[in-house]
Amino acid sequence: MTEVLFILTVIFVAYVLCVVVNDKAVVKPTMPEAKPKKQVVASIEPIPQAEPRPEIIKLHPIEKSIPAKQTHKKALKDPKTGDIATTYSNYRFTKRWIKEALVTEGLLEKVYKNNELNADVEIAIKAAIAKLETMDKYKA
């Protein structure tokens, strides 16, 4: 059965190729070629240009720039390595050193695993991270 299907497919492909090749050979342009028209070239006369006027540059007095207010980004700095973490809002993706710092500072009882997290623990973690941000030791 497979052999018959293969033979029919080969015959069909050969038929399609013959039709495509023969159609390209038979096709003739249906539109007659346009006759070229004579082009008339107008004479170009140069236009005299006026002398350019010198530009006057006005000097403005220098104004004292006001320094932009620095936006306060929340960031924690690891005092041991100097690593700075700016994204720690989700405890599951928080860096390990932040989790360990929460435990060593006594803000949490232990480092929680992902399956141990629930609503009460999440609230305690957010409060602990807020306290950790206020400590001078961990400010970036």
Secondary structure, DSSP 8 states (H G I E B T S, - for coil): -HHHHHHHHHHHHHHHHHHHHHHHHH----S--------------------------------------------EE-TTT--EE---SSGGGS-HHHHHHHHHTTSSSS---GGG--HHHHHHHHHHHHHHHH-GGGB-
